[in-house]
Amino acid sequence: MLLRQVDEWVDAELPRLNQAILDGAIPPGSLAGQAREVLLPRLPSITRLSRDEARRLVVRLGFLGASVARHYQEWTPGGKELPERAFDGLPAGSDEIPFRHYFAALAEHTGDGHYGRDSYASLVRWNVGTIEVRRGDEVLSVLPGVFDDRHVRSYTGTSGEERFFVLVKQGEAIELAVNEVLEPLTHDGAGLVGEHAVCRVRLAADLMMALRKLFLDFAVLPPERSMPPEQFMDVFRQFAVHWTVGDIPPSGALDPEALKRDFLLGIAIPGYEHNVRRLFPALLSRERTTIEDLMARDTLPFRLLTGLGIDPGELRAAPPARLRQLLGEDPALADWYRLLTAHARAAGAHLMLSKKFLFKPQRRRDEAGAGDRRLVSNRSGTTGMNETYLERLTRARQDHPLAPLRAVVADFPQINRCDGVRSHPELISVALVG
């Protein structure tokens, strides 16, 4: 009974209070006061919760913690420099455990190695219901959530926030399908140019094209069917504040499937591995383990070229005649080229979304002298990646090892392999099913 009351308060009352504070209808401290009087005393003993109950409560208390932190830092002089003070006087449960300690213990109780604050995993993957990716009637990936009510929790209860969370999880579900299709090719002894491999590479390319289309379709929606950039910059992002100095706020940069794909397919940019390791505290335990394993392995394109006895440097310097010869000898190179190119184009579409909803509007504000937001800067992502760095990442994906084949690959149409099945990205669908 108590847990249900907590759920209902966070799902309905928290968004209402947030919106009222943003509208200036109630004082900024009202939310923390209501939480202290109505919600926090009802929090259950953590040891009595199942792991799924703990995950669901992590999602809800993540929204509460972010809301309390935002309003405190926005309205308290020096609050941004001492973010942890936002949680002073907020005891949780009958044992009156300090809120951040309660949250950290709750996160540990999930058994997933969840961060001691809100994170990508809880806000996106756990919050949004189950997403399925299909090719026709075939299920390619299933990315579950921890709720079965088809309700997407958010900061202010607006449809724009809900749509954005769903979009991000849909993207991760497609990325999961890509990685699961490619994973068998990482095994020792797996061939990379036979029919089995080509079928997987071709399907992965279709999925990457579907991911790009997902981003492009969202970008052209009218604001009332997506999210106005002003809402994204001034409302949504401003809840991604620090809970303690130096912690890692939630960000799309923490999407583990995107990180895995980069290490499967390779990205030649100095310091990339270091930057990913910097994000490790905010990932789940199994995500860190998988990414560590991929970091230690050779990328699939490297193994492909090594297996074919092709030196990447020689490939870059090869004249068109030699490139045509290589494609004629090993037609699978064309399929691998198309996969890596689709990977780069999907990254380009993601960069376009970042520009549309963040960097371009902020540039216009700067040019008009309006400046930046004080809490969460709109000149970079919440993990510190600015527009220039994201452009470098996109160029690095475009400059993949098979990029020299661009000059001649159009002369080699897709060979009808894979049991007579050609690429059909239009058959890929992604949907919220639960």
Buried (B, 14 or more C-beta within 10 A) or exposed (E): EEBEEBBEBBBEBBBEBBBBBBEEEBEBBBBBBBBBEEBBBBBBEBEEBEEEBBBBBBBBBBBBBBBBBBBBBBEBEEBBEBBBBBBEEBBBBEEEBBBBEBBBBBBBBBEBBBBBBBBBBBBBBBBBBBBBBBBEEEEBBBBBBBBEEEEBBBBBBBEBBBBBBBBBBBBBBBBBBBBBBBBEBBEEEBEBBEEBBBBBBBBBBBBBBBBBBBBBEBBEEEEEEBBBBEBBBBBBBBBBBBBBEEBBBBBBBBBBBBBBBBBBBBBEBEEBBEBBEEBBBBBBEEBBEBBEEBEEEEBBBBBBBEEBEBEBEEBEEBEEEBBBEBBEEBBBBBBBBBBBBBBBBBBBBBBBBBBBBBBBBBBEBEEEEEEBBEBBBBBBBBBEBEBEBBBBBBBBBBBBBBBBBEEBBEEBEBEEBBEEEEBEBEBBEBEBEE
